[in-house]
Amino acid sequence: MDTKREGDQIINMSDKNILEKAGDILENVTKFQKQSKLKSGYLERDEFKTSNLQKGFFCYNCIYWIDMGGGKCMIVDDKGPDVFGNISDVIAKHGCCNGYEPNFDTINEKKEVMVD
């Protein structure tokens, strides 16, 4: 095993490579600028709130959508107006934008029904 001494610590070289790679990833993430709702073509319609979100091009089915704090997105900023001028300060699960990438795990999710 390849090791190196730095100060009072002995560092496994493979661990150091992992730490360097993690640092590179964090640096790249902090450089990333999210798109505004307008620039991404984000829209949110109340008519879609009661839709079957497992089918269709909704944020709920997108790989970038995160179910926290009402809804967040990794590529679209949750602040500001959508294409209709509505301001909700969340990325709603029933919204959609032009950055949509399907999350086949949620689209193909099978629900089991238990019958007594």
Secondary structure, DSSP 8 states (H G I E B T S, - for coil): --EEEETTEEEEHHHHHHHHHHHHHHHHHHH---B-HHHHT-EE-GGGTTS-TTSSS-GGGBTTEE-STT-EESSB-SSSB-TTS-B-SS--TTEE-TT--B-HHHHT--------
